[in-house]
Amino acid sequence: MEIHSKVRIKDIAERAGVSVGTVDRVLHGRTNVSELSREKVERALSELNYVPNHYASALASNKIYKIAAILPMHEVDSYWARVEKGLEEGLQRYSDFKISYQIFRYDPFNDNSFEVQTQLLLEWEPFAVVIGPIFNFNIMSKFVDKLDLAEIPYGLIDSNWPEFNPVAFYGQDSIRSGEFAARIILMAAASSKKIALFKLMGEGRVASRQQLNREVGFRKYMEEHSPDTEIVELSLFVYDKAGVKERLKSFFTKNTDIFHGVSFNSSIHTIANFLKKEMPRHRHVTLLGYDAIDANVACIKDGSVDFLIAQHPMRQGLNCIRTMINACVLHYKQNRNHYMAIDLLTKENIDFYKD
């Protein structure tokens, strides 16, 4: 096997007939280089099959890379807690670099909260940003416009926005995910013609565009494959935790013929735990929800939840950081969209799910 010695900047300069300083300016895209000199250097690079060592260059720059994340506020046992853990693990893998990291958290049901936190984020002057998007398109668009104006690259997690131009997106195809949920619950429902849709609401809406799109996919599949099935909605309000129990009790007392239900976020354990504690004699309700958080896993294992759709939130965070650093620090070309697998978890396979 032929072994090629490492090409040095000095070698390139000699081949091109220019100074080492000129080669350095061309390699780093700096100005004050004549077109003729640039052409000579580029020709020499090609002739010598020069492959830049981006990692070494980034280390040598001694630059401090300030990376910010703006994410929804969340409970300790939550999808977003796992995303945060993945972000932190990803940063640890690049500990050779000088990286400063800060998280800005907003209330997902409060547009003003998002605007306040994004302003604080911009004042921090980050090198790159990871975003867990807010539901409101106009508010989100204003923030992205500011990032674009400041030439700050960003990545998206959970919700994909085709209107924007992030370095990368990590998350599920939400429409397909909703269709998949409909397929599973229909197979479980068999001849049943009523399915409950439990929606966690705040300020009159769900928390994310991802949840909204899952519902769009779900309803689309139901309309195409079981148009006679009635979808009965129940809204559970995030700011009225005391009222959740009463709303669920009233719902199941009124709808005695509902034995199948879905939720498009990680709150399915709320319905399962209510039925176990408050209505233990009620016929089993087949429940499908999202995210393998601890509370949902416990319900899968005791049989009160039948299906979970998982989406590897920790892996989303880790890979998003990896992609951002590869693209923005090491200057390696990256793909934009990274869709996560739509994993179906049950009591039989939950122990083998690894994020």
Sequence and secondary structure as in RCSB ss.txt:
>XXXX:A:sequence
MEIHSKVRIKDIAERAGVSVGTVDRVLHGRTNVSELSREKVERALSELNYVPNHYASALASNKIYKIAAILPMHE
VDSYWARVEKGLEEGLQRYSDFKISYQIFRYDPFNDNSFEVQTQLLLEWEPFAVVIGPIFNFNIMSKFVDKLDLA
EIPYGLIDSNWPEFNPVAFYGQDSIRSGEFAARIILMAAASSKKIALFKLMGEGRVASRQQLNREVGFRKYMEEH
SPDTEIVELSLFVYDKAGVKERLKSFFTKNTDIFHGVSFNSSIHTIANFLKKEMPRHRHVTLLGYDAIDANVACI
KDGSVDFLIAQHPMRQGLNCIRTMINACVLHYKQNRNHYMAIDLLTKENIDFYKD
>XXXX:A:secstr
        HHHHHHHHTS HHHHHHHHTT S   HHHHHHHHHHHHHTT    HHHHHHHHT EEEEEEEEE   
SSSHHHHHHHHHHHHHHTTTTSEEEEEEEEE TT HHHHHHHHHHHHHH  SEEEE   S HHHHHHHHHHHHHT
T  EEEES   TTS  SEEEE  HHHHHHHHHHHHHHHHTT  EEEEEEEEBTTB S HHHHHHHHHHHHHHHHH
 TT EEEEEEEETT HHHHHHHHHHHHHH TT  EEEESSTTHHHHHHHHHHH TTS   EEEEE   HHHHHHH
HHTS  EEEE  HHHHHHHHHHHHHHHHTS     SEEE   EEE TTTGGG   
